[in-house]
Amino acid sequence: PPQHGSLNKYHHSHPLRERARKLSQGILVIRFEMPFNIWCDGCQNHIGMGVRYNAEKKKVGTYYTTPVYRFRMKCHLCVNYIELQTDPGNCDYVIVSGARRKEERWDPGDSAQVLPTTPEQRERLAVDPMFRLEHGVTDRGVLERATPTLTRLQEAQDAWKDDFGLNSRLRRRFREEKKTLREEEEEAAALQARAGLSIPLLREEEEDRRLAALLSLRAPDSYEEKQRLKRSEISQRSWFAPGTARAGGGALQKLALGAGRAPRGPLGPPPTPAGLGIVRRRA
């Protein structure tokens, strides 16, 4: 109904729901992202930059006309609470309690960086002509000293200007290397399957090729030569088994010895065909 104004008023709820449960205390629950690396004082664990928390945000003061906000959140590794607040004067965050900052700041002048003009210098440049002239002379000297370095950087940047061509050549080379690696893997897998190897094979080098050329891994005789030698051996082999020949020879030797031991009597008449059982057929 119109007298309620909105559904939120009708249901006695806030549009932000659970995020506004402490709004009466001036606290709003927001999603806060850690601005730098810190060490938690409760569990002594490292919390990296970019880790997000549900933080309670409230205003604690002003810097001139800029409000200063404080954020309170619970460590996700222990029960310790961490508090940070903004520092508009230095464009940074300051740890109030519950953690210590991992010091990674440095002086830009030590790394030969171009320093921005401070507010005091800008004011003097606007009102003091002599300071403006001296500042201009100093800037020209810095430019002359930095010109060779800037020229080299510009040349290096021009060399990479054709991004499409460089990317195409790089991708083409990667495709060729990938194809070569795939062929080598297939050859290694085929060799492992053929030789029954279960060990990984290393990549073939030029030294391996020279060493393999000095070795003779080929059989001395071909398959046809082996077959010819085998047939020749079979054709020259005796038809009788060696055991049979030895057994027959031993029987003959026994008969000969027995005949030698028998007493010799007078020789009888020569054998006749009838005595030998030979019958002649009459025509």
C-alpha positions in Angstrom: 0.0 0.0 0.0 1.2 3.6 -0.6 1.2 4.4 3.2 4.1 1.9 3.7 6.3 3.7 1.2 8.3 0.6 0.0 8.5 -3.1 0.6 11.6 -2.6 2.8 9.6 -0.4 5.2 6.7 -2.9 5.1 9.0 -5.8 6.0 11.0 -3.6 8.4 14.2 -4.5 6.6 17.1 -2.5 5.0 17.9 -2.8 1.3 21.4 -4.0 2.3 20.0 -6.8 4.5 22.7 -8.4 6.7 25.3 -5.9 5.7 23.4 -3.1 7.4 22.7 -4.9 10.7 25.1 -2.5 12.6 24.1 0.6 10.6 22.7 2.2 13.8 26.3 2.2 15.2 27.7 3.7 12.0 29.2 0.4 10.8 28.6 -1.0 7.4 29.8 -4.5 6.5 31.6 -4.5 3.2 33.9 -6.8 1.1 37.5 -5.6 1.9 40.5 -6.7 -0.1 43.9 -6.8 1.7 46.0 -3.9 0.1 49.4 -5.4 0.9 51.1 -8.5 2.5 50.9 -8.8 6.2 51.7 -11.2 9.1 48.9 -12.0 11.5 49.8 -11.4 15.2 47.5 -14.1 16.4 48.6 -17.1 14.4 51.8 -15.7 12.9 50.7 -16.8 9.4 51.2 -14.8 6.2 48.2 -13.2 4.6 48.8 -12.3 1.0 47.8 -9.1 -0.8 44.3 -9.5 -2.4 42.8 -11.8 0.2 39.2 -10.7 0.7 37.3 -10.4 4.0 33.9 -9.3 5.3 35.0 -6.1 7.1 33.2 -3.6 9.3 33.7 -0.1 7.9 33.2 3.0 10.0 34.3 6.6 9.8 36.9 7.6 12.5 37.9 11.1 11.4 38.9 13.4 8.5 42.0 14.6 6.8 41.1 18.1 5.9 37.9 17.3 4.1 38.7 13.7 3.2 37.1 11.1 5.6 39.3 8.5 7.3 37.8 5.1 7.4 38.7 2.1 9.6 38.2 -1.5 8.6 37.9 -4.4 11.2 38.0 -8.0 10.1 38.6 -11.5 11.5 41.6 -13.5 10.4 40.5 -16.6 8.4 43.2 -18.8 10.1 42.5 -17.9 13.8 40.3 -15.8 16.1 42.4 -12.7 15.9 40.9 -9.4 14.6 42.8 -7.1 12.3 42.2 -3.4 12.0 43.4 -1.1 9.2 42.5 2.5 8.4 43.1 4.8 5.4 45.9 7.4 5.3 44.8 10.0 2.8 47.9 12.1 3.4 50.2 9.4 2.1 47.7 7.7 -0.2 48.1 4.4 1.7 46.7 2.2 4.4 47.9 1.9 8.0 47.7 -1.1 10.3 46.1 -0.1 13.6 46.2 -3.5 15.4 46.2 -7.2 15.0 48.9 -7.5 12.3 52.2 -6.2 11.0 53.1 -5.2 7.5 55.5 -7.1 5.4 57.9 -4.3 4.5 58.3 -4.1 0.7 58.5 -0.3 0.2 61.5 1.5 -1.2 62.6 4.9 -2.1 61.9 5.7 -5.8 65.1 7.8 -6.0 67.2 4.7 -5.2 66.0 3.0 -8.3 66.5 6.0 -10.5 62.7 6.5 -11.0 61.3 9.9 -12.1 59.9 11.5 -8.9 56.7 13.4 -9.0 56.6 17.1 -8.1 55.6 17.7 -4.5 52.8 20.1 -3.6 55.4 22.5 -2.1 57.4 22.6 -5.3 54.2 23.2 -7.4 53.4 26.2 -5.2 56.9 27.6 -5.6 56.8 27.0 -9.4 53.6 29.1 -9.5 54.9 32.1 -7.5 58.7 32.1 -7.8 60.1 32.8 -11.3 63.8 32.1 -10.3 62.9 28.8 -8.8 60.9 28.0 -12.0 64.0 28.8 -14.1 66.3 26.7 -12.0 63.8 23.8 -12.0 63.6 24.0 -15.8 67.5 23.9 -16.1 67.6 20.8 -13.8 64.8 19.1 -15.8 66.7 19.7 -19.1 69.9 18.2 -17.6 67.9 15.1 -16.5 66.5 14.8 -20.0 69.9 15.0 -21.6 71.3 12.3 -19.4 68.2 10.1 -19.9 68.1 10.5 -23.7 70.4 7.6 -24.6 68.5 5.2 -22.4 65.2 6.4 -23.8 66.5 6.0 -27.3 67.5 2.4 -26.7 64.1 1.6 -25.1 62.4 3.1 -28.1 64.4 1.0 -30.5 63.7 -2.1 -28.5 60.0 -1.3 -28.5 60.0 -0.7 -32.3 61.5 -4.2 -32.7 58.4 -5.7 -31.1 56.0 -3.4 -32.8 54.7 -6.1 -35.2 52.9 -8.1 -32.6 50.9 -10.1 -35.0 53.9 -11.3 -37.0 55.9 -12.1 -33.9 53.0 -14.0 -32.4 52.5 -16.0 -35.7 56.1 -17.0 -35.9 56.2 -18.0 -32.3 53.1 -20.1 -32.6 54.4 -21.7 -35.8 57.6 -22.7 -34.0 55.7 -24.1 -31.1 53.6 -26.2 -33.4 56.6 -27.6 -35.2 58.3 -28.4 -31.8 55.1 -30.0 -30.6 54.8 -32.2 -33.7 58.4 -33.3 -33.4 57.9 -34.2 -29.7 54.8 -36.2 -30.5 56.6 -38.2 -33.2 59.5 -38.9 -30.9 57.0 -40.1 -28.2 55.3 -42.4 -30.7 58.6 -43.9 -31.8 59.6 -44.4 -28.2 56.3 -46.1 -27.4 56.6 -48.4 -30.4 60.1 -49.3 -29.5 59.1 -50.1 -25.9 56.2 -52.2 -27.1 58.4 -54.1 -29.6 61.2 -54.7 -27.1 59.0 -55.2 -24.0 60.6 -52.4 -22.1 59.0 -50.7 -19.1 61.7 -48.0 -18.6 61.4 -44.5 -20.0 63.6 -43.9 -23.1 65.8 -40.8 -23.3 66.0 -38.5 -26.3 68.4 -39.6 -29.1 71.5 -37.5 -29.3 74.2 -37.2 -31.9 76.8 -38.9 -29.7 74.4 -41.9 -29.5 74.2 -42.1 -33.3 78.0 -42.1 -33.6 78.4 -44.8 -31.0 75.7 -47.0 -32.6 77.4 -46.7 -36.0 80.5 -48.3 -34.5 78.6 -51.3 -33.2 77.3 -54.3 -35.2 73.9 -55.4 -34.0 73.1 -57.3 -37.2 72.9 -61.1 -37.2 75.9 -62.8 -39.1 73.6 -64.9 -41.4 70.4 -64.0 -43.0 67.2 -66.1 -42.8 67.7 -67.6 -46.2 71.3 -68.5 -45.4 70.2 -70.2 -42.1 67.6 -72.2 -44.0 70.1 -73.4 -46.6 72.6 -74.5 -43.9 69.8 -76.4 -42.1 68.8 -78.3 -45.3 72.4 -79.2 -46.1 72.9 -80.6 -42.6 69.7 -82.6 -42.8 70.6 -84.1 -46.2 74.1 -85.1 -44.9 72.7 -86.7 -41.8 72.4 -90.6 -41.5 69.0 -92.1 -42.0 69.5 -94.3 -38.9 69.4 -93.0 -35.4 72.7 -93.0 -33.6 71.3 -95.2 -30.8 70.1 -97.9 -33.2 73.5 -98.0 -35.0 75.3 -98.4 -31.6 72.9 -101.2 -30.5 73.3 -103.1 -33.8 77.1 -102.8 -33.7 77.1 -104.1 -30.1 75.1 -107.2 -31.1 77.4 -107.9 -34.1 80.4 -107.6 -31.8 78.9 -110.1 -29.3 78.2 -112.5 -32.1 81.7 -112.1 -33.4 83.2 -112.7 -29.9 80.9 -115.7 -29.4 82.0 -117.2 -32.7 85.6 -116.6 -31.7 85.2 -118.5 -28.5 83.5 -121.5 -30.1 85.9 -124.5 -30.8 86.9 -124.9 -34.4 86.1 -128.3 -35.9 86.7 -129.8 -39.4 85.1 -128.0 -42.2 82.1 -129.7 -43.6 80.9 -129.9 -47.2 79.9 -126.6 -48.8 76.3 -125.6 -48.4 73.9 -126.6 -51.2 70.9 -124.6 -52.5 68.5 -127.2 -51.1 70.2 -127.0 -47.8 69.8 -123.3 -47.8 66.1 -123.6 -48.7 66.5 -122.3 -52.3 64.2 -123.9 -54.8 64.8 -123.4 -58.5 61.9 -123.1 -60.7 61.8 -125.2 -63.8 61.1 -123.4 -67.0 
